[in-house]
Amino acid sequence: MAREKTPGGLGMLLLSLLDQQDRYGYEMIEALRQRSNQVFDLKAGTLYPLLHTLEAQGWVTSYDGGTVDGRIRRYYHLTDSGKDALEAQKTQWKRYADGINGVLEGGVSCGV
């Protein structure tokens, strides 16, 4: 049976960034932009609702870090359950990508 929702997505990418180190919002936006060759160019209005959702799921926590120009930076940290969620999402994504590649590359013939 076909799935309606594509696995992975921006949430998975944010979890992946946070798996490497704690980051603040603008730092995540820049890392996504650079690592994706400008494919992912998020705005704060997209990023922060995603981060709040990840926090509500218990996958990410946040804390106030140092200040820059009198502004406090909010850093985000990946929790243990966030690490588990990331691994599950990566597995789903790899299976999905393998399925797409199988179709694009001709895959196994089923005699149709």
TAVENMO-V783422 format. One record per residue. N is the residue number from 1. PHI is phi in whole degrees, -180 to 180 (* if undefined). Layout:
# TAVENMO-V783422
n	phi
N	PHI
N	PHI
This chain:
# TAVENMO-V783422
n	phi
1	*
2	-73
3	-90
4	-85
5	-107
6	-72
7	-68
8	82
9	113
10	-64
11	-59
12	-62
13	-66
14	-65
15	-59
16	-64
17	-62
18	-75
19	-68
20	-84
21	-173
22	-67
23	-143
24	-101
25	-53
26	-61
27	-63
28	-67
29	-58
30	-67
31	-64
32	-62
33	-62
34	-68
35	-71
36	-101
37	58
38	69
39	-70
40	-104
41	-122
42	-74
43	-103
44	-57
45	-67
46	-96
47	-65
48	-67
49	-62
50	-63
51	-63
52	-65
53	-65
54	-63
55	-66
56	-62
57	-79
58	82
59	-90
60	-139
61	-120
62	-132
63	-153
64	-83
65	-104
66	-67
67	-107
68	-131
69	54
70	79
71	-103
72	-84
73	-90
74	-99
75	-99
76	-118
77	-129
78	-81
79	-85
80	-62
81	-69
82	-67
83	-65
84	-63
85	-63
86	-62
87	-63
88	-64
89	-67
90	-64
91	-64
92	-62
93	-63
94	-62
95	-64
96	-63
97	-63
98	-62
99	-63
100	-64
101	-62
102	-62
103	-70
104	-64
105	-96
106	97
107	42
108	-81
109	-76
110	-110
111	78
112	-92
